[in-house]
Amino acid sequence: MQSQQLAKIVNTLSAQSVSHVDTIQSLWGGYGELVRVYLTGYHCASVIVKHIQFPQPKTHPRGWATDLSHQRKLQSYQVESYWYLHYANLCTADSCLPKCLWIETTDHETLLILEDLAVLGFNRVNPQPTQSVIQACLTWLAHFHGRFMQHTGEGLWPIGSYWHLATRPDELEVLQDDKLKNAAASLDSTLNNCPFKTLVHGDAKLANFCFTPDSTKAAAVDFQYIGKGCGMKDVAYFLSSVMVFNQPTASIEQAVQQYLDFYFKQLTISVAHYHPAINSAQLESTWRPLYAIAWADFHRFIKGWSPEHPKINAYSETLTLKALALLAAENDYNS
């Protein structure tokens, strides 16, 4: 990060100076960096700065350096800025996230200054996915989904999640699984036409959560792909990032059902608080079968995007076949 940007941060926050800067990570695909800026003369010891640079990278980590990919990425940063400006402050302690302190966008870059979650007590990152860690994330998702149930999502992605079909034609074209390829539109339609929609985080993997030292509470970051959708998209994607797949499928299925039970208990609490007119039992009976559909929808993307990815495993294949069978049964019923 250059001195002119650091000076802008100091002036904007009315701090005295920057003592030092730690790079947390580069942004995906070479679009900038995420840094922790330590300040003197400011009421917090540090802030997080997401420095986004817009020139199109010439390479992509997995070989998808296309103009479509570039435009999708640019829109994702616009959506994230809109989210922080217009929606983030609506979240409560049950779905904690950093407040936006300042945003500036020019033709070539965006500076997004956020609270440092570590200063707020969420100083544990990338922990082992213990039961406590997983439940903390599911609690966050359930209360987030409950808070934004049936929300219009104006200014965000019309369809939340980074893998949804309309934005991934290239990956679909190269998909070698014909059954899954032929069912892609139906999977997508089933999720998009769900009668209960909320705002989905859209990239709710373990790495996008920070935790309290005891791992009982989580806070989320990275809202580039937030938009309307079925909450099962977040839940399925999150569980794909924490489940241990080198065990019998039956064991995985048992663990998943327990986590779904936990999630829906939390969702019922949240919906009763924010939207008491919504029938939580009806919501659960509508969403629970869509877990398999949401998993298969993500599986469709991952098999086209990275055919050797470790998330392509026996559990994913088995659950995807169940989802396709559900679709076929539904089609037979409606025909």
N, C-alpha and C positions, 0 to 999 in steps of 0.2 A: 504494500500500500504506500502510495507516494505522500510526500510531505504536505502537498496542497490539500489532499483529502483528509489527512489527520488534522490539519489546521481548521478545516471546515467542521469537523466533528467537535473540536474544542470550542469553537465559536458558537455552534448551534446549541450545545449543551451548557454553555456558560461555565465551562471548566477552566482550570488554570493551564494545564498542559497534559501531554501524553507522556507517561513514564516509560512504557514499553508496549510492544505489540506481539502477541503470540498467534501464529497461524494455526487454525484448527484443522482446516482441510481445504483443498481445492474444490470448486463446484463441479458437478458432473459435466463431462464433455468439454472442459476448458473454458467455462463461462465466467470465471472469476474466482473469488476466494471468500472463505468465511474466517473471520479473525476475532480475537478477543483483544480489545483495546483497554489498557489500564490507564486510569485518569487520576490526576491530582486536582484538588479543589472541586470535586464533584461529590454528591451525596452517596454515590455508589462507587465501589472500588474499580469496577470495570463494566463495559458494555460489549455487546456482540454486534459486529458490523458485517453485513452481507454485501460484498462489493461485486456487483454484476456487470460484466462487460459484454457488449452486444455484437462485436464483429464475429462473423460466422467462423467457427473453428474448421480447420481443414481435415481433421480426423475425428473419429468417434471411438470410444472405448470398445465397442462391439461391432464396428464397421457400418454404422447407420448414419453416416455424415451426408444426409440429403437435405434439400431445401425444406421439405415437409417437416423433417425432424427439427431443423433450425427454427421454423416458424412456430412449431408447437412449443418449443422451449421459450421463445420470446413471449408468447401468450401466457405461458405459465408464470413468468415473472410479473407480468401485468396483473394477472389474477391474484397473485400473492400480495402485491402492493395494495390492490383494492380491498382484499380481505383484511389486511392489517389496518387500513384507514377506516373502514366502514363496519366491520363485524367483530373484530377480535375483542373489543371491550365488552361485548355482550356475554362473553364466557365467564363462568364463575369458578370458584375454587375446585369444584368437582371435575372441571375440564380446563385445568390451568394451562396457560401458554404465556410467552413473553409479550409484554405490551410494546407497541411500536412507539419509539421516541421521536423518530424523524424519518422522512423519505424524501429523497431528491432524485429525479430522473432527468437525464439529458439525452441527446441523440445517441450517445455512445455508452452510457453507463447508468446504473442505479446504485445509490447508496441507501441501504436500509439499516437503520440503527435500532437495535432491540435491547430490551432488558436482558441482563445476563442471568439465566436461570440458576446458575451456580450460586450467585449472590442471594437468590431467593430461597435457597435450601435444596434445590434440585441439582446436586453436584455429582451425582453418580451417573456415568454414561457407559453404554455397551456392557451391561452386566450379563452374567449367565442367566438364561431364561428359566429361572426358578418359578415355582408356582406363585410365589408372592409377586414377582416381577410381572408375570403374565396377567395375574388378576388385577394388578394396578393399571395396566394398559387397557384391559377390558372394561374396567370401571371408568376410565377416562373416555373411552369410545362410547360406552352406553350413555353416559351423562351428556356427552357432546351430541350424540344422535337424538337424545330426548329433548335437549334444549332447542334444536333446530328442526324438529319434526314438522313436516309439511311447509317448510320455509320456501319462499320463492327463489332464493339464491341469486337475486339480481346482481349482475356484474361479475359473477363467478362462472366457472365452467357449466354449461347447460347440462352436461353429464360429467360427474366427478370421476376421478381415477385416471392415472396416466396411461392405462392400457386399453381404454375403451375403444370399441371397434372402429368408430368413425375416424379416429386419429391414427389408426394402425393398419392401413391397407397394404403397406409393403410387407409387414410381418405375416399378414394373412396370405398374401400371394405365394410366399415361399413355404408355407406350412405343408408338411408332407403327410400329416394325419388327415386322410380324406373324410372320415366320419366327423371328426371335430371341425374340419374346415366347412363341411356342408351344414353343420349345425350352428356355426358361428353367429349368423344373423338371428336365429331363434333364441340362442342364449342371451344375446344382447337385448333383443326385444322384450324378453321375459323380465329381465332386470329393469329395463327402462319403463315398462308399463306397470310396474308394481304400484298398487293403490296407495301404499304408504311410502312416502319418500322423505328423506331428511337431507342434511348436508353431510357428505362423506369427506373425510380427510383426504383420501385419494392416494396417499403414500404412507400408510400407517404401519411401517415396518418397525422392528425393535430399535433400530439405529436412530429413528426419529423421535424417540422418547428420552427424557431425562428423569432421574429418580431421586427421591430423598435417600439419605444414607441407609435407612432400614428397608428400602424398596417397597414401602407400603403405599406410596403415592407417586404418580407420574405426571409429567407435563410434556406437552408435544411441541414440536417445531416443524418447519418445512411445509408450508401450505400452498405449494405451487399448483397442486392438482385438485383443489377443493371445489366441490360442485354438488349438484343434486344427484341423488341416487338412493338405492337400497343399502341400508346399513350393513347387510351381510357382505358387501364388497370389502369394506374395511376389515370386518372380522375374519373373513377367509384369508385375505391377504396378510393380515397380522399373524394369524396362526401359522401361515406358511413360512413365516420368518423365525418362528420359535420352536416348532415341533421337531422332535428327533425322529427321523424317518427310517433309521436303520434298526427297526424293531418290527414285530409282526403287525400287520395292518389292523388286526382286531384290537390290539393294545392302543394304537393311535386313535382308532375310532372311539374307544371308550373314554380316552382322555379328552378328545374333542367334544363329546357329548357333555362331559362335566363342565368344560369351559363355556359351552353354549348355555347350559343351565345357569351358570354364574352370570354371564352377560345379560341374559333375559331378566334375571331377578333385578339387576342394577337398572336395566332399561325401564322396567315396570315402575321402579321408584322414581326415576327421572320424569317419565311421561306423566305420572300421577301428579307430580309437582308443577310441571310446566304446561301440560295440556290435559287437564282432568277430563275433558270431554271425549278424549280418544280412548277407545276400548283396548286396553293393553293385551287382553287375551286374544282378541282378534288380530292385533298387530303381530303378536308372537306366532300365531298359527299361519299367518301370511308369510312372515319372514323366515321362519325356521327351515322350511323346505328349500328356500332359495339359497341356503348356505352352499349346497352342492352345485347349484347353478352358478353362483358367484365364483366358486373354486374352479369350475370347468371353464368359465369365461377367462379367468386369469391364466389357466393352463393353456388355453388356446393362444394367448399372447406369448407366453414364455417358450412354447414349443416352436413358434415361428421365429422369435427374436434370438433365442440362444438354445439350439437343440440339444446341447450337451450340459445344460444347466442342472445342478444337483436337485433343484426343486422338481425335476421330472423324475418321478419315482413310483414305486408300486402303489402307494397310497393315492397319489395324485391321479394315476391312471385308473385305479379302481373307482374312485369317487367321480371322476369324469364320466366313466361308463354309466354309473348310476344316474348322473345328471341327464345324460343323453336318453336313457330309458324313461326318465320322468317326462322329458319333452315329448318323446314318442307316444307315451300313454296319454298325455294331455292332448296331443294332436288327434289321436284316435277318438278320444272322448268328444272333442269338438267337431269332428267330421261327420 
